[in-house]
């Protein structure tokens, strides 16, 4: 049932983007419904019976699909959820999409053809992967080994994504806009690790490893096959140079330049997440 105060549903509310979006919306005094397995009511992409209670009375939705729009079945889930959103009276959809992913572009088309107001936020590798995800532990151990060579990536700050999402959810001027979000410059993974090492004054090395060896290492860790396939797809297909060019989505959405990777490194190093900064 609709209420007088608009409600924004944030899917993936405990994730990198969703957590920040939720915080910004709540700080602005707006009504937010958190979409996650731990929320009340809970939301689970794999349990469609959980969707109705979560979307009831919602005015706008931030859609973040887990684990990635490239996995099998994602497109069908996005179609079903979008259909439900339209039926439920949702007026605005903001989709976090994957840059350079054909499957993600198919999901974009679903939202774009929904018949209601939409905004697409298309992004790839996050700066925060080095501090809030699977890269953190290897960095703490002093060596990050990945199946990637000299391909450069314009890492995007998750804070920029969150601010773009909040703007699209709450402000006019973003109707039917596709924003391709990147940082202001492209770095190789080796260069990114070097910046982290320099900022923390720690010895951290980047090592490029063969794709087959990386797959075998994940298999030895007994990771789910779906996760292994997704990781290899992101490293061997998406990270082939197609996403190296800089895009102006942050500037278009927010009227300011995107945050630089160095800004992220300095902020993050100061928190101590990468270990105590060694004195010079």
N, C-alpha and C positions, 0 to 999 in steps of 0.2 A: 504494500500500500504506500502511495506517495505521501510524503510529509511536506510541511511548509519549507523546511530547510533542505536544500539539495544535498544528497549524499553521494560522495565519490568512492567507488570501489577500487581498491588498489590490489591487483593480483600479484602474488609474489612479494607480499608486504614485508617479509623478513629477509629478502634478498638485497643485493647491492643497490639496485635502483629503487626498488619498492620501499625499502626502509627509509631512504632519504626523502622520497616523495611523500610518504606518510608523515614524516616529521615536519616537512615544510607546510603541508596542508593543515596539520593540526596546530602548528605555530601561528597560522593565519586565522585560527578560530573556525575552520571549516569542518564539517561533519565528514568523517572518514570511516569506511568499513574495511577492515583488513581481510584480505583474501589469502588464507594460508591453511595448512592442515591443522595448525595449532590454534587458530582463531575460533571464535564462537559467534555465529555458526561457522563450522569448518568448510574449507574449500579444497577440493582435490581434482586436478585435471583428469585423473584416471577414474573418478567416480562421479558420473554425470548427475546422479541423484542428489549430490551435494550442491548443485549449482543454483537451483530455484530459490532456496532460502537466502543465499548470499546476494543474489541480484535483485531480490524483491525491494522495491522502493528506491532503487538506485537511479541517479541522474546521469552520471558519467563514470567511465571505466578506464583504468590503465591496465592494459593487457600485456602481461609478461609470461610467456609460455616456458615451462620447464620440462626437460632440461634445455631444449633448443628447438627452434622451428624446423630444423633439418631432420629431426628424427621421424621414423615411420609413424603415421597416425596423427601427426601434429596438425596437418591441414584439415583433416576431418574434424578434429576437436575445435579448431578455430572457427570452422564453418558452423558447427553445432552451437558453440557459445555465442557467436555473432547473431545467429538466428534467434536464440533465446533472448539476447539483449534487446533486439529490435522489438520482439513480441512483448517484452516486459516494459517497454516505454523508455528505455535508455535513450538519451539525446546525443551523447558524445562518446566516441571510442578513440583512445590513444593507444596505438600498438607499438611496442618495442620490437623492431625487426632486425634481421641480420644482414649486414652489408656484404654483398658479393655472394649471397646464397640464393640459388634459384628457388629452393623450397620456401624460403622466407618471402620472396617476391610473390609467390602464389598465395601465401597467407595475406599479404598486403592487398591483393586483388579482392579477396573475400571481404575485408573490412571496407575497402573503397567502394565496393558494389552493394554495401549494406542498405543504402538509401538514407542514412543518417549522417550527421556531422562526424568527420574523422580527421585524425592527424597521424602520420606515420613518422616514427623516429627510427631511422636506420643507422645502426652502429655495429662495430666489429669488436676488436680487442680493447678491453678496458685497462686503463692505468692500474686500477685497483686489483687486477689479477695478480700483481706482484706483492700485494700486502693483505688481501682478503680472500685468497683462493689458493689453489694447489701449487702456485709458484713460491709461496711464502716459506714453507719448510725447507726446500732446497736452498733458498737464498740464506736462510739462517745457518744452514750447514756449510755454506761457502761455495756451492757449485750448483748451477742451474743447467741441466742437460735437456735439450729439446731437439726434435727432428726438424730443424729449420736452419737455413743458412743465412745468406745475406739479403733476404727479402726485407724491405723496410715497411713498417706499419705505423700509421699516424694514431698512436694510442689516444683514446678519448677518455677524459676524466668523467667518472660516474656522476660527480656533482653537476657537471654540465648537462648530462642526460636528464637528471632529476629536475633541474631548473627548467629545461625545455618542456618536460612533461607537465610540470605544474602550470607553466604558462599556457600550454595548450588546453589543459583541463579547466582553467579558471578565467582566462582572458580572451577577449575577442581578437580576431585577426589571424587565427591559425586554422580556420576552417578549410578542410580539404587540402592541407599542405603536407608535402613529404620533405622532411628535413634529414639530409645525410650528415651525420655527426662524426667529426674527426677532431683530433688535436691539430695545432697549427703547423706541425712538422712531423715528418716520418723518420723513425729510427729503426735500426735493426734490433733484434733482441739482445745481441752482444752490446750494442751501444746503450741500450736501456739498462742493462746490468751494470755497465761501467759507470753510468750516472749514479746508480744506487750505491755502488761501492765507494765512489768518490765522496758522496754526501755523508755516508756513515763512517768513512775512513776505515773500512773493513776490506779484507781480501775476499772478493767474491768473483768467481770465474764463470763464464758462459761456455758451454761445450755443445757443439752441434753433433748430433748422433744420427745414424741411419734410421730411417722410418721403421724398417723391420725389427731392428734391435729395440726400438722404443715400444713397439707393439708387444714384443716378447716380454719386456719388463712389466708391462701392465698385465699381461696374462699371468705372469708369475705371481703378481699381487692378487690374483683372482678377482679382478674387477669385473663388473657385469659386461657382457659382450656388447650390449647396446652402447654403454659408455665408451668402451674402447673404440668402437666403430665411429662414434661421434668425434672423439678426440682426434683420431687419425684423419677424418674428413676435414676437420678444421685446420689441421696442420699441413696436410698434403694437397688439399684442393683449394680451400678458401685462401690459404696463406701462400699464394703463388704469384703475388705482385698485383693482382687485380684491385686490391684495396689500398695500394700505396698512394695514389693521388689524394691531395688534400681537398676536402669539401667545405662548403661555407654554411652548413646547416645551423651551427651555433650562432653565428653572426646574424643569420636571417631570423632565427627564432627569438633571440634575446637582445639583438642590437649591440653586441659586444663580441670581441674575439674569444675564441676557445681558450681554455686554460692550457698552458704548456706542460709537457711532461716534467720539466725541471721544477715547476711550481708544485706539482704533485709530490715529487721526490722530497723536496725540502719540507713540506708540511708533514709528510708521513714519517720521515726520518726523525723529526722532532718529537713524535709520539713514542719513540723507542721500540716500535713494533719489529724493526729489523735488528734490534740489539742496541746497546748503549753506544752512542757516538764516541769514537776514540779521540782523545785529545791530540792535537797536532804536536 
